Amino acid sequence: MAEETGKRRRGGGRAGNTQRRGNRAIDQMPWRFPINLDKPTEPLSEDGINAIHEGAMCILEDIGIAILNDEARHIFKAAGCSVDGDIVRMGRDFIMEMLSKAPETWTLTPRNPDRQITVGGKYILFGNVSSPPSYWDYGTRKKMSGTREMCQNFLKLSQYFNCIHFVGGYPVEPVDIHPSIRHLDVLYDKLTLTDKVAHAYSLGKERVEDVMEMVRIAGGHSHEEFEASPKMYTNINSTSPLKHDQPMLDGWMRLARRNQGLVVTPFTLAGAMAPVTMAGAVAQSLAEGLCAVALAQWIRPGAACAIGTFTSNVDMKSGAPAFGTPEYMRATQMTGQMARFYKLPMRASGVCAANVPDGQAMWETSNSLWSAVQSGTHLVYHAAGWLEGGLIASPEKFIMDCEMLQQIQRYMEPATFATTPDDIAIEAIKAVGNDGHFFGIQHTQDRYETAFYQPFLSDWRNYEAWEVAGGIWTAERAHKIYLQIMEEFKAPPMDEAIREELATFVAKRKSEGGAPTDF
């Protein structure tokens, strides 16, 4: 897949390395799958890995996990685990046997098979912001509740940017749609405005079953074809500390039975929902995640699972979550080591605590994204558009983040560290000698268009030139690009018969009442 993509693109990493097509808002890098060739950062020694593993196993064996889903408890009991009320304790032999059945890599194939992605290996893939209830943009500069139109616009951005590889949950919660039918409208928008991998919230059987059916219809699959390999995925969160709730495990088991993608991400904030120490928080997070992976493997050996990390810390003065901190970075790196120990693909996030797309937003998000690179992460959620600890989605922040994502992709391209004789350039150095410059020589002229990354958002002019051009700050430049993208956006093609079948399914499920709003 990556090989074929590589053949379609020109060498080099210039952001405008695709041909201009009309009056485009930006030139961007082509659709491709970044391959992380760096050795991961590994803060843990072998003894450290064993200590955290031992901690996670002790939690599972001695303390146990509260499993609030009756069916899941019965399955664990049938598997030989100890069940005492809601508390399930499971032995390490059982856990390790189940983990041995989980694949180290797996694929997700959306309605456009050219957008298929591989989870695992050396790939690192980026997804859009998901689930904030609120919205902020530079035009209004106000925090507002999300609407369907705002959600649609984020879906358009997710489709437009080639550095976004999969489309997570609702990019902003459209609170103007009733919760009983919200999933139907948003998934219809997602499947018609994008052709990338889609997600289902595990919030009750109706939502999960509806989304699976809509993804099946959109792909033109029979039921057998749909279940032959993963076509979509869910992400569930444990309720830290040490609890899995009823609806999320229900969705988890339904997708496991139908061979769809499964990501479990404990939300462990050190000092609040987990120990204040990073090692303790990581051990707890692993215990909460591994038991869900074990459940999926018992239900369907070989189920496509990944383990996520959302281990960060809180501000001990206020209790507010903090992201992109040194502790967050170390916890992500440590979890990466443990994911490799368990031979599972890993999910991390591009997150920040900033309220607007300012300097704080970018340094915290940069820390988050680079810790994902350093840890060997495979799926990066919330890689574009996240603010206020996940409570705000911003289109300007989305565009600013995509500039960073492109730079990470460029950093990973082999051209940046190639060492062929042409790259060492002895003849060029000899031609310039001790005088002159390299601007005009043939070696430079042959390569100048693709030699370096060219940003679509950064402004590299000096202060005077920037001031003469209007002195436009980054968020305002991003806002202008956002408006132009919205004007020029064209949805990917979809067969009209499939579109009609999707619309008919949505109308039918709405007439039936959609999903209950209480569990």
Secondary structure by P-SEA (a helix, b strand, c coil): caaaaaaaccccccccccccccccccccccbbbbbbcccccccccaaaaaaaaaaaaaaacccccccccaaaaaaaaaacccccccbbbbcaaaaaaaaaaccccbbbbcccccccccccccbbbbbccccccccccccccccccccaaaaaaaaaaaaacccccccccccccccccccccaaaaaaaaaaaacccbbbbbcccaaaaaaaaaaaaaaacccccccccccccbbbbbcccccccccaaaaaaaaaaaaccbbbbbbbccccccccccaaaaaaaaaaaaaaaaaaaaaaccccbbbbbbccccccccccccccccaaaaaaaaaaaaaaaaabbbbbbbbccccccccaaaaaaaaaaaaaaaaaccccccccccccccccbbbaaaaaaaaaaaaaaaaaaccccccccccccaaaaaaaacccccccccccccccccccbbbbcccccccaaaaaaaccccaaaaaaaaaaaaaaacccccccaaaaaaaaaaaaaaaaaccccccc
